[in-house]
Amino acid sequence: VVKQEPVNCGVDKRGSSSIAVALLGAGGWGSLVAGELKHVPGFELAGVFDADQARSSTVADRLTVEVYKGLDVCLSDPGVSAVIVAVPNDRHVELTAAALAAGKHVLLEKPMALTVQDAEDLARRADAEDRVLMLDHIQRYYAPLRAIKELIEAGSIGQVLAVSVRRRDLLKRTIRWLQLREHVGGLLYQSAVHEFDLLRWLCGEAVEISCTSPGRPIAPELDYPDLILSQIRFQSGAIGQLWNCMTDPMPAYDGVVTGDEGTVWFDLYDAQVRWARVGEDPEERDWSPRDRWAPWAWTSGGGIADGEAEAVRDMLADFRDSVLGRGGPAVTAWDGVRSVELAQAGYISLATTRAVDLPLSGRDRIRKAHLELESSRG
Ligand SMILES: NC(=O)c1ccc[n+]([C@@H]2O[C@H](COP(=O)([O-])OP(=O)(O)OC[C@H]3O[C@@H](n4cnc5c(N)ncnc54)[C@H](O)[C@@H]3O)[C@@H](O)[C@H]2O)c1
């Protein structure tokens, strides 16, 4: 693989004024994200590489782009400035490191890695190569959650004291790697990692996490717990609480943020935000149609809900602007590191039944505690 010269000017080596992007991993999510590139001015999908050649061809045909026959072929293409890495979680480090070494900017799916040490290595590589390494923590682009952030920044509820979020999903789990903690990491890496990022966004750095779980998975095909409750303490003094379930027949995504001057309540899947200052009447905002962020709004053809599609486009536009040097991404590589650290510390907490201090140090930085749980099926 020949390392690419820095291309930050927005004019790629194909002579186009668009940034050419390649998709690495053309599965369910990666192909949806890549499919939204056509709606983001300044981006062009150049081609697709998937370890499964038949998958590569199907997705490349659908998106009318080139198939790369190998990873090296893709990464050696001097016309490609950036890649989207959307492979199984345990392959993120290997593919991202190769892409950075080839001089590509990377939009990496969550979780960044399965240990904080691996995640930090990637963040340092990106810094050393002067490449953008952005994490797809899509929550930061959902309009109702952005509205909450704006209310907090406007001082509408004063200083944040406590946040509670319940995410109850019925996630697809027919794909083999998603059933195995060895590949997926488990619920904290796959799903709660989004809420770790969300809570850090609202509350700042975490200093302690404590997790608990009934242990046995609700879904028999999984070898890891699919219901985990977390309590987090933040440097600011704020406290956070998460209810994460991947196997709930009544999906919901709601929560509350309490400050010293008021409270915000939200229901993402019903697209509502309501807030009140102490002593004042509540105000509210909603988005139409009300189920635009709900998982059941996904089309039967395997499409993407309108709200989710808008969030993906905003996230891609943020990536484009970062590649063009117009400011850093909302979710940096170092944000990705901190979310991985919360997931890892959460599993250490489950394995030791104790609260765990952050940042992790010593052996805990490489500890794969998600593989240690006795309560999981082996
Ligand atoms: N940000 C989000 O909201 C969000 C949502 C869903 C999934 N994801 C993430 O996206 C990633 C992909 O998830 P998915 O649901 O699309 O899974 P998937 O199984 O549908 O797709 C993964 C694809 O990667 C391919 N692959 C495996 N190893 C490869 C390799 N070494 N090189 C190239 N291709 C390889 C597989 O053949 C498969 O086509 C995961 O990291 C997942 O956590 C993120």
The ligand as an SDF file (V2000), in Angstrom:
LIG
                    3D

 44 48  0  0  0  0  0  0  0  0999 V2000
  -23.4830    3.9460   14.4070 N   0  0  0  0  0  0  0  0  0  0  0  0
  -24.5490    3.1830   14.4190 C   0  0  0  0  0  0  0  0  0  0  0  0
  -25.6340    3.6210   14.7770 O   0  0  0  0  0  0  0  0  0  0  0  0
  -24.4290    1.7460   13.9930 C   0  0  0  0  0  0  0  0  0  0  0  0
  -25.5720    0.9920   13.6990 C   0  0  0  0  0  0  0  0  0  0  0  0
  -25.4000   -0.3530   13.3050 C   0  0  0  0  0  0  0  0  0  0  0  0
  -24.1340   -0.9020   13.2240 C   0  0  0  0  0  0  0  0  0  0  0  0
  -23.0330   -0.1320   13.5260 N   0  0  0  0  0  0  0  0  0  0  0  0
  -21.6740   -0.6780   13.4240 C   0  0  0  0  0  0  0  0  0  0  0  0
  -21.3890   -0.9130   12.0570 O   0  0  0  0  0  0  0  0  0  0  0  0
  -20.5010   -2.0230   11.9300 C   0  0  0  0  0  0  0  0  0  0  0  0
  -21.0890   -3.0380   10.9570 C   0  0  0  0  0  0  0  0  0  0  0  0
  -22.3030   -3.5230   11.4890 O   0  0  0  0  0  0  0  0  0  0  0  0
  -23.4030   -4.1990   10.5430 P   0  0  0  0  0  0  0  0  0  0  0  0
  -24.6370   -4.2890   11.3370 O   0  0  0  0  0  0  0  0  0  0  0  0
  -23.4190   -3.5070    9.2340 O   0  0  0  0  0  0  0  0  0  0  0  0
  -22.7900   -5.6660   10.3770 O   0  0  0  0  0  0  0  0  0  0  0  0
  -22.8390   -6.6280    9.0790 P   0  0  0  0  0  0  0  0  0  0  0  0
  -22.4530   -7.9670    9.5290 O   0  0  0  0  0  0  0  0  0  0  0  0
  -24.1450   -6.4460    8.3950 O   0  0  0  0  0  0  0  0  0  0  0  0
  -21.7000   -6.0280    8.1340 O   0  0  0  0  0  0  0  0  0  0  0  0
  -20.3370   -6.2240    8.3630 C   0  0  0  0  0  0  0  0  0  0  0  0
  -19.6700   -6.4740    7.0000 C   0  0  0  0  0  0  0  0  0  0  0  0
  -18.2480   -6.4880    7.1760 O   0  0  0  0  0  0  0  0  0  0  0  0
  -17.7260   -7.4910    6.3190 C   0  0  0  0  0  0  0  0  0  0  0  0
  -16.3820   -7.8440    6.8100 N   0  0  0  0  0  0  0  0  0  0  0  0
  -16.0480   -8.6380    7.8480 C   0  0  0  0  0  0  0  0  0  0  0  0
  -14.7020   -8.6420    8.0260 N   0  0  0  0  0  0  0  0  0  0  0  0
  -14.1990   -7.8390    7.0460 C   0  0  0  0  0  0  0  0  0  0  0  0
  -12.8870   -7.4470    6.6950 C   0  0  0  0  0  0  0  0  0  0  0  0
  -11.8160   -7.8670    7.3940 N   0  0  0  0  0  0  0  0  0  0  0  0
  -12.7360   -6.6280    5.6310 N   0  0  0  0  0  0  0  0  0  0  0  0
  -13.8120   -6.1890    4.9180 C   0  0  0  0  0  0  0  0  0  0  0  0
  -15.0690   -6.5370    5.2120 N   0  0  0  0  0  0  0  0  0  0  0  0
  -15.2620   -7.3440    6.2660 C   0  0  0  0  0  0  0  0  0  0  0  0
  -18.7420   -8.6150    6.3820 C   0  0  0  0  0  0  0  0  0  0  0  0
  -18.6260   -9.4870    5.2720 O   0  0  0  0  0  0  0  0  0  0  0  0
  -20.0570   -7.8250    6.3870 C   0  0  0  0  0  0  0  0  0  0  0  0
  -20.5420   -7.6120    5.0680 O   0  0  0  0  0  0  0  0  0  0  0  0
  -20.2940   -2.5640   13.3350 C   0  0  0  0  0  0  0  0  0  0  0  0
  -19.1010   -2.0340   13.8490 O   0  0  0  0  0  0  0  0  0  0  0  0
  -21.4630   -2.0300   14.1090 C   0  0  0  0  0  0  0  0  0  0  0  0
  -21.1600   -1.8450   15.4780 O   0  0  0  0  0  0  0  0  0  0  0  0
  -23.1780    1.1650   13.8950 C   0  0  0  0  0  0  0  0  0  0  0  0
  1  2  1  0
  2  3  2  0
  2  4  1  0
  4  5  1  0
  4 44  2  0
  5  6  2  0
  6  7  1  0
  7  8  2  0
  8  9  1  0
  8 44  1  0
  9 10  1  0
  9 42  1  0
 10 11  1  0
 11 12  1  0
 11 40  1  0
 12 13  1  0
 13 14  1  0
 14 15  2  0
 14 16  1  0
 14 17  1  0
 17 18  1  0
 18 19  2  0
 18 20  1  0
 18 21  1  0
 21 22  1  0
 22 23  1  0
 23 24  1  0
 23 38  1  0
 24 25  1  0
 25 26  1  0
 25 36  1  0
 26 27  1  0
 26 35  1  0
 27 28  2  0
 28 29  1  0
 29 30  1  0
 29 35  2  0
 30 31  1  0
 30 32  2  0
 32 33  1  0
 33 34  2  0
 34 35  1  0
 36 37  1  0
 36 38  1  0
 38 39  1  0
 40 41  1  0
 40 42  1  0
 42 43  1  0
M  CHG  2   8   1  16  -1
M  END
$$$$
